[in-house]
């Protein structure tokens, strides 16, 4: 039986002790990051630079703290993310770098360079075998990410409209996929519109990067031949008018996130960090961020991304919930509240599947020992 993995955590309390960036440095050092041989090694720090209009992305100060520790240990760090499928300011490397700079991710502020992992148009990729993969035998990963000698994930832990929550595995699996990789993960399900619920608000069409949504007689219609199955329209609809017609699609998506994470991490040194703050119900890919579901909790780090996500999820589940959030809206629409934070935020999500499948294929364990510092 696999032993529990160590997950180190701390809160956001900081007074005259050097501030939160220094506290993050102390955390990752206590978690054993120095056990990795960084000397002369290219080190990818995978994070999310935020979408234009979204304010819940991690501040560049946290990225600098991690980069400075890597540099101190002899490594050559760079910040990275891959391009997106959907419309916005991160669909190609030029726009992606523009929004990264607007949000403060510059060498002078972070202490390292920023590289878009899958190139100008999201096509610079490596086909990586998925060890123990069931749905994916090969994963399409951004080349710069796979060229790195060491891989570190720095994740904003929050809710997610399809995966339930987004932590280390979501940041790695979906975030490191090239455009073809993101297509591969999303393709098992394509949404359809329940005409009787559609209010003709057209928010879904604004989110669609495939020009797949048109309006006939005041109702949205999704062209299944044009649709990529990315699911952005589902999260955009405030009236639950759009659903995935493949009931197993969310399950398959979550399994593929785990398998893509396996491809990224397998066979090289990795380390993982999650910051549980601004726990919005949606991904940071949206051009907005809704009110947080719970108070800020703290920072956590581990060599095991599965244990890290499980520990962070458990901490969130135990937290007191805020009022006037997406969950409040769901209640007003008749949702029966449970003790499951992620279900109450997004009832259709099957968030446990990612963790269960990641453990099954050998990426890590859901058993953890929480070490507070």
C-alpha positions as CSV (number, residue, x, y, z in Angstrom):
1,X,0.0,0.0,0.0
2,X,1.4,3.4,-1.0
3,X,2.5,5.6,1.9
4,X,1.0,9.0,2.4
5,X,2.7,11.9,0.7
6,X,3.9,14.9,2.7
7,X,2.0,18.2,2.0
8,X,3.4,21.3,3.6
9,X,1.2,24.3,4.2
10,X,1.0,27.6,5.9
11,X,-1.5,30.5,6.2
12,X,-1.4,34.0,4.9
13,X,-0.7,35.6,8.2
14,X,2.3,38.0,7.9
15,X,3.4,40.9,10.0
16,X,7.1,41.7,10.6
17,X,8.5,38.6,9.1
18,X,9.4,39.7,5.6
19,X,6.0,39.4,3.9
20,X,4.2,36.7,2.0
21,X,6.9,36.2,-0.8
22,X,9.4,35.3,1.9
23,X,6.9,33.1,3.6
24,X,6.4,31.2,0.3
25,X,10.1,30.8,0.0
26,X,10.3,29.3,3.5
27,X,7.4,27.0,2.7
28,X,8.9,25.5,-0.5
29,X,12.3,25.1,1.2
30,X,10.7,23.3,4.2
31,X,8.8,21.1,1.6
32,X,12.2,20.0,0.3
33,X,12.6,21.8,-3.1
34,X,16.4,21.9,-2.5
35,X,16.5,18.1,-2.8
36,X,16.2,18.6,-6.6
37,X,19.4,19.1,-8.5
38,X,18.9,22.4,-10.2
39,X,22.5,23.2,-11.1
40,X,22.5,24.5,-14.6
41,X,19.1,23.1,-15.3
42,X,16.3,24.8,-17.3
43,X,13.3,25.0,-15.0
44,X,9.8,25.5,-16.3
45,X,7.5,27.3,-13.7
46,X,4.0,26.6,-15.1
47,X,1.4,29.2,-14.1
48,X,-1.5,31.2,-15.4
49,X,-0.9,34.8,-16.4
50,X,-4.6,35.7,-16.1
51,X,-7.0,36.8,-18.8
52,X,-7.6,40.5,-19.6
53,X,-10.4,41.6,-17.2
54,X,-9.8,38.8,-14.7
55,X,-8.2,39.9,-11.4
56,X,-7.9,36.6,-9.5
57,X,-4.7,35.4,-11.1
58,X,-1.6,35.0,-8.9
59,X,0.4,38.2,-8.4
60,X,3.9,38.2,-10.0
61,X,5.5,38.6,-6.6
62,X,4.7,34.9,-5.9
63,X,6.3,33.8,-9.2
64,X,9.4,35.9,-8.3
65,X,9.7,34.2,-5.0
66,X,9.8,30.7,-6.6
67,X,12.1,31.9,-9.4
68,X,14.6,33.3,-6.9
69,X,14.7,30.1,-4.9
70,X,15.4,28.1,-8.2
71,X,18.1,30.6,-9.1
72,X,19.6,30.4,-5.6
73,X,19.8,26.6,-6.1
74,X,21.6,27.0,-9.4
75,X,18.7,26.6,-11.8
76,X,17.7,28.6,-14.8
77,X,14.0,29.3,-14.3
78,X,11.4,30.6,-16.8
79,X,7.7,31.2,-16.4
80,X,5.5,29.5,-19.0
81,X,1.9,28.7,-20.1
82,X,0.4,27.5,-23.4
83,X,-2.0,29.2,-25.7
84,X,-5.8,28.8,-25.5
85,X,-8.5,27.4,-27.8
86,X,-11.1,30.1,-27.0
87,X,-11.2,33.8,-27.7
88,X,-9.4,36.3,-25.5
89,X,-5.9,37.7,-25.1
90,X,-4.0,34.4,-24.9
91,X,-4.9,32.7,-28.2
92,X,-1.5,33.4,-29.7
93,X,1.9,34.1,-28.2
94,X,2.0,37.8,-29.0
95,X,-1.3,38.6,-27.4
96,X,-0.5,36.1,-24.6
97,X,2.8,38.0,-23.8
98,X,0.9,41.3,-24.0
99,X,-1.5,40.3,-21.3
100,X,1.2,38.7,-19.2
101,X,3.1,42.0,-19.3
102,X,0.0,44.0,-18.5
103,X,-0.4,41.8,-15.4
104,X,3.2,42.5,-14.3
105,X,4.9,39.3,-15.5
106,X,8.2,40.9,-16.7
107,X,11.8,39.8,-16.1
108,X,12.4,42.9,-13.9
109,X,9.4,42.0,-11.7
110,X,9.7,38.2,-11.7
111,X,13.4,37.7,-12.0
112,X,13.2,35.4,-15.0
113,X,12.0,35.3,-18.6
114,X,8.5,34.5,-19.8
115,X,8.2,31.9,-22.6
116,X,4.9,30.7,-24.2
117,X,5.2,27.0,-24.1
118,X,3.6,26.0,-27.5
119,X,4.9,28.8,-29.7
120,X,3.3,31.6,-31.7
121,X,0.1,29.8,-32.8
122,X,-0.1,27.0,-30.3
123,X,1.4,24.4,-32.7
124,X,4.9,24.0,-31.3
125,X,4.4,20.7,-29.5
126,X,5.9,17.4,-28.6
127,X,3.9,14.1,-28.6
128,X,4.6,12.6,-25.2
129,X,3.7,8.9,-24.4
130,X,1.2,8.7,-21.5
131,X,2.4,6.0,-19.1
132,X,-0.6,3.8,-18.0
133,X,-2.9,6.0,-20.1
134,X,-6.3,4.6,-20.7
135,X,-7.9,7.3,-22.8
136,X,-4.8,9.0,-24.2
137,X,-1.8,7.0,-25.4
138,X,0.0,10.2,-26.5
139,X,-0.3,13.7,-25.1
140,X,0.4,16.9,-27.2
141,X,2.5,19.1,-24.9
142,X,4.0,22.5,-25.5
143,X,7.6,22.0,-26.6
144,X,9.3,24.5,-24.3
145,X,7.7,22.7,-21.3
146,X,9.0,19.4,-22.3
147,X,12.4,20.8,-23.2
148,X,12.8,21.9,-19.5
149,X,15.0,19.7,-17.3
150,X,12.9,20.4,-14.2
151,X,9.1,21.2,-14.0
152,X,7.4,23.2,-11.3
153,X,3.7,24.0,-11.1
154,X,2.6,27.2,-9.4
155,X,-1.2,27.1,-9.3
156,X,-4.1,29.3,-8.2
157,X,-6.4,26.9,-6.4
158,X,-10.0,27.8,-7.2
159,X,-13.3,26.4,-8.5
160,X,-13.8,25.4,-12.1
161,X,-17.0,25.1,-14.3
162,X,-16.1,21.7,-15.7
163,X,-13.4,20.1,-13.5
164,X,-15.1,21.2,-10.2
165,X,-11.9,22.8,-9.0
166,X,-8.7,23.9,-10.6
167,X,-5.4,23.1,-8.8
168,X,-2.1,21.5,-9.7
169,X,-3.5,18.8,-12.0
170,X,-5.7,21.2,-13.9
171,X,-2.8,23.7,-14.3
172,X,-0.5,20.9,-15.5
173,X,-2.8,18.7,-17.6
174,X,-4.9,21.2,-19.5
175,X,-2.5,24.1,-19.1
176,X,0.5,22.4,-20.7
177,X,-1.5,21.0,-23.6
178,X,-0.9,22.7,-27.0
179,X,-3.9,23.7,-28.9
180,X,-4.1,20.2,-30.3
181,X,-3.7,18.9,-26.7
182,X,-6.6,21.0,-25.5
183,X,-8.7,19.8,-28.4
184,X,-7.8,16.2,-27.5
185,X,-9.0,16.6,-23.9
186,X,-12.3,18.4,-24.8
187,X,-13.4,16.4,-27.8
188,X,-15.4,13.7,-26.1
189,X,-18.3,16.0,-25.4
190,X,-20.0,18.8,-27.3
191,X,-22.7,21.0,-25.7
192,X,-26.2,21.6,-27.0
193,X,-28.8,24.3,-26.2
194,X,-32.1,23.6,-24.4
195,X,-34.1,26.0,-26.4
196,X,-36.8,26.5,-23.8
197,X,-34.2,27.9,-21.4
198,X,-32.3,30.2,-23.8
199,X,-32.8,33.9,-23.1
200,X,-31.1,35.1,-26.3
201,X,-28.4,37.0,-24.2
202,X,-25.7,35.9,-26.6
203,X,-23.1,35.5,-23.9
204,X,-22.3,32.0,-25.2
205,X,-21.5,33.3,-28.6
206,X,-19.0,35.8,-27.2
207,X,-17.1,33.0,-25.5
208,X,-17.1,30.7,-28.6
209,X,-13.7,30.6,-30.4
210,X,-15.1,28.5,-33.3
211,X,-17.9,30.7,-34.6
212,X,-20.1,27.7,-33.9
213,X,-23.0,29.5,-32.2
214,X,-25.7,31.3,-34.2
215,X,-29.2,32.5,-33.3
216,X,-32.4,31.3,-34.9
217,X,-35.7,32.7,-33.9
218,X,-34.1,34.3,-30.8
219,X,-32.6,31.1,-29.6
220,X,-28.9,29.9,-29.6
221,X,-27.9,27.0,-31.9
222,X,-24.6,25.2,-31.8
223,X,-23.2,23.8,-35.0
224,X,-21.8,20.5,-33.9
225,X,-19.4,20.3,-37.0
226,X,-17.8,23.6,-36.0
227,X,-17.8,23.1,-32.2
228,X,-14.5,22.1,-30.6
229,X,-16.1,21.0,-27.4
230,X,-14.2,23.4,-25.2
231,X,-17.2,24.0,-22.9
232,X,-16.7,27.8,-22.5
233,X,-20.3,28.4,-23.5
234,X,-21.5,26.2,-20.6
235,X,-19.8,28.4,-18.1
236,X,-21.0,31.6,-19.9
237,X,-24.7,30.7,-19.7
238,X,-26.4,32.1,-16.6
239,X,-29.6,30.2,-17.3
240,X,-28.4,26.6,-17.4
241,X,-29.5,26.5,-21.0
242,X,-26.4,24.7,-22.4
243,X,-25.3,21.2,-21.4
244,X,-22.9,18.6,-22.6
245,X,-24.9,16.0,-24.5
246,X,-22.4,13.3,-23.7
247,X,-23.1,12.4,-20.0
248,X,-19.6,10.9,-19.7
249,X,-17.8,13.8,-21.2
250,X,-16.9,15.5,-17.9
251,X,-15.7,12.2,-16.6
252,X,-13.6,11.7,-19.7
253,X,-12.3,15.2,-19.5
254,X,-11.1,14.8,-15.9
255,X,-9.4,11.5,-16.7
256,X,-7.6,13.1,-19.6
257,X,-6.4,16.0,-17.4
258,X,-4.8,13.4,-15.1
259,X,-3.3,11.6,-18.1
260,X,-1.9,14.7,-19.6
261,X,-0.4,15.6,-16.2
262,X,1.2,12.2,-16.1
263,X,2.8,12.9,-19.5
264,X,4.2,16.2,-18.3
265,X,5.6,15.0,-15.0
266,X,6.8,11.5,-15.8
267,X,10.5,10.8,-15.7
268,X,11.9,14.1,-14.5
269,X,12.1,16.1,-11.2
270,X,8.9,18.0,-10.4
271,X,7.6,20.1,-7.6
272,X,4.2,21.6,-7.0
273,X,2.7,24.7,-5.3
274,X,-0.8,25.8,-4.7
275,X,-2.0,29.1,-3.3
276,X,-5.6,29.0,-2.0
277,X,-6.8,32.5,-2.3
278,X,-9.5,34.4,-4.3
279,X,-11.3,31.0,-4.6
280,X,-13.5,32.1,-7.5
281,X,-16.0,29.5,-8.9
282,X,-14.5,29.8,-12.4
283,X,-11.2,29.3,-14.2
284,X,-8.9,32.3,-14.5
285,X,-9.3,32.0,-18.3
286,X,-12.5,34.0,-18.1
287,X,-12.3,37.8,-18.7
288,X,-13.9,38.3,-15.3
289,X,-13.8,36.6,-11.9
290,X,-16.9,36.1,-9.7
291,X,-16.9,36.6,-6.0
292,X,-14.9,34.1,-4.0
293,X,-16.7,31.1,-2.5
294,X,-14.7,31.0,0.7
295,X,-12.0,33.0,2.6
296,X,-8.3,32.8,1.7
297,X,-6.7,29.8,3.3
298,X,-3.0,29.6,2.6
299,X,-0.2,28.1,0.6
300,X,0.7,24.5,0.1
301,X,3.5,22.6,-1.5
302,X,4.5,19.0,-2.3
303,X,6.4,16.7,-4.6
304,X,3.1,14.9,-5.2
305,X,0.5,16.8,-7.2
306,X,-2.3,14.4,-6.4
307,X,-1.8,14.6,-2.7
308,X,-1.5,18.4,-3.0
309,X,-4.8,18.8,-4.8
310,X,-6.5,16.4,-2.4
311,X,-5.2,18.3,0.6
312,X,-6.1,21.7,-0.8
313,X,-9.6,20.5,-1.7
314,X,-10.1,19.2,1.8
315,X,-9.1,22.5,3.3
316,X,-11.6,24.3,1.1
317,X,-14.4,21.9,1.9
318,X,-13.9,22.6,5.6
319,X,-13.9,26.4,5.2
320,X,-16.8,28.6,6.1
321,X,-18.7,29.7,2.9
322,X,-19.3,33.3,1.9
323,X,-22.8,34.6,1.1
324,X,-23.7,36.2,-2.2
325,X,-21.8,33.9,-4.5
326,X,-22.5,31.5,-7.3
327,X,-23.7,29.0,-4.8
328,X,-26.2,31.5,-3.5
329,X,-27.5,31.8,-7.1
330,X,-27.7,28.1,-7.5
331,X,-29.8,27.9,-4.3
332,X,-32.2,30.5,-5.7
333,X,-32.6,28.3,-8.8
334,X,-33.6,25.4,-6.5
335,X,-30.3,23.5,-6.0
336,X,-30.3,21.5,-2.8
337,X,-27.2,22.4,-0.8
338,X,-24.8,19.6,0.2
339,X,-21.5,19.5,2.1
340,X,-19.6,19.3,-1.2
341,X,-18.4,22.8,-2.0
342,X,-17.5,22.0,-5.6
343,X,-20.8,20.3,-6.3
344,X,-22.7,23.2,-4.9
345,X,-20.8,25.6,-7.1
346,X,-21.0,23.4,-10.3
347,X,-23.5,20.5,-9.9
348,X,-22.5,18.8,-13.1
349,X,-18.8,18.5,-12.3
350,X,-17.3,15.2,-11.3
351,X,-14.2,16.6,-9.6
352,X,-13.2,13.4,-7.7
353,X,-12.6,11.7,-11.0
354,X,-9.3,13.6,-11.7
355,X,-7.8,12.6,-8.4
356,X,-9.0,9.0,-8.5
357,X,-7.7,8.5,-12.0
358,X,-4.4,10.2,-11.3
359,X,-3.8,7.9,-8.4
360,X,-4.8,4.9,-10.5
361,X,-2.3,5.6,-13.3
362,X,0.5,6.1,-10.7
363,X,0.9,9.9,-10.8
364,X,0.6,10.2,-7.0
365,X,-1.6,9.3,-4.0
366,X,-4.6,10.8,-2.5
367,X,-3.2,9.9,1.0
368,X,-1.4,12.8,2.5
369,X,0.2,14.0,5.8
370,X,-0.4,17.7,6.3
371,X,2.6,19.4,7.8
372,X,1.9,22.9,9.0
373,X,4.7,25.4,9.2
